Amino acid sequence: MTNHAIHAEGLTKRFGETLALDGVDLSVPHGTVLGVLGPNGAGKTTAVRILATLLQPDAGSATVAGHDVLREPDAVRRAIGLTGQYAAVDEQLTGRENLVLVGRLLDLTRAAAARRAEELLEQFGLTEAADRRTRTYSGGMRRRLDLAASLVGRPEVIYLDEPTTGLDPSKREDMWDVVRELTLQGTTVLLTTQYLEEADALADAISVFDRGRVIAHGTPDELKAIVGGRTLRVRPADPVDLADVTALLARVVGREPEVLKGHASVPVEDSAALAAVVAGLDARGIDVTELALELPDLDEVFFTLTGRNESHEMENVR
């Protein structure tokens, strides 16, 4: 499918008695981010390895950048970059030497490889550490260098397989900024992750994997709509007004709000209640520090789809 950078139908893969993929379909339009969400063992990495030509499916088909992964594996490899769950850098080489080495392996001239390395070192904030051996790098620096290495060949499609696993929150935010910049440049990204907020923050669309199957697909908001309903939350600037806010919500919505830690919240069917609450607050002269109409989060979506709590399950498998 020429309008999709990645297109897969019916991917199936067994490892002995284990059915790792059970008829997986994926489609990723050019220049977008597909988040593949699910716990360990759901089949995310197996799908990436097939799309990267590192594994062959037992059944099904896939094209990447217009090339068939089985019939044209070399063309697929030229079109992709891959960052795995663990940084794959040579600790005996400097950051610069790692990137130049990758460039030379991709048949760049020595001068071209050096120029590309310099560009990427600057882009990923590694210029000052460029000539240090990578064994002295922090975990976050190694992850950035690993991602930079996957971009040396200017790939059309990049696979990020749980790229922020093990990073602290600030370093994860840095990596998110890199992903956003890649898509602005037209790169297509397939991002596997265990972090619900990561998929929510980055993905144009999300495919939820569970036990080797895609159990749901859509935009983050479409998936949240599976749970149904929205929550209207109001936090008054003066805690004294909380009782009046609670009474207003109950009158507008017709059900008793939940009051917790200085705010009141109540489920609503649509956004019409928001306008009525705003008008009521204005009429009573009540100032607020928080007024939000919220969709459910992706954790609730996963629980609805599977009957299991995503966050709890991920804590158990790490």
Secondary structure as GFF3:
##gff-version 3
##sequence-region A 1 318
A	DSSP	beta_strand	4	15	.	.	.	ID=ss1
A	DSSP	beta_strand	18	29	.	.	.	ID=ss2
A	DSSP	beta_strand	33	37	.	.	.	ID=ss3
A	DSSP	alpha_helix	44	51	.	.	.	ID=ss4
A	DSSP	beta_strand	59	64	.	.	.	ID=ss5
A	DSSP	beta_strand	67	68	.	.	.	ID=ss6
A	DSSP	alpha_helix	73	79	.	.	.	ID=ss7
A	DSSP	beta_strand	80	83	.	.	.	ID=ss8
A	DSSP	alpha_helix	95	105	.	.	.	ID=ss9
A	DSSP	alpha_helix	110	123	.	.	.	ID=ss10
A	DSSP	three_ten_helix	134	136	.	.	.	ID=ss11
A	DSSP	alpha_helix	139	150	.	.	.	ID=ss12
A	DSSP	beta_strand	157	161	.	.	.	ID=ss13
A	DSSP	alpha_helix	169	184	.	.	.	ID=ss14
A	DSSP	beta_strand	188	193	.	.	.	ID=ss15
A	DSSP	alpha_helix	196	202	.	.	.	ID=ss16
A	DSSP	beta_strand	205	210	.	.	.	ID=ss17
A	DSSP	beta_strand	213	218	.	.	.	ID=ss18
A	DSSP	alpha_helix	220	227	.	.	.	ID=ss19
A	DSSP	beta_strand	230	236	.	.	.	ID=ss20
A	DSSP	three_ten_helix	239	241	.	.	.	ID=ss21
A	DSSP	alpha_helix	242	253	.	.	.	ID=ss22
A	DSSP	beta_strand	258	260	.	.	.	ID=ss23
A	DSSP	beta_strand	263	268	.	.	.	ID=ss24
A	DSSP	alpha_helix	272	284	.	.	.	ID=ss25
A	DSSP	beta_strand	288	294	.	.	.	ID=ss26
A	DSSP	alpha_helix	298	306	.	.	.	ID=ss27
A	DSSP	alpha_helix	310	317	.	.	.	ID=ss28
###
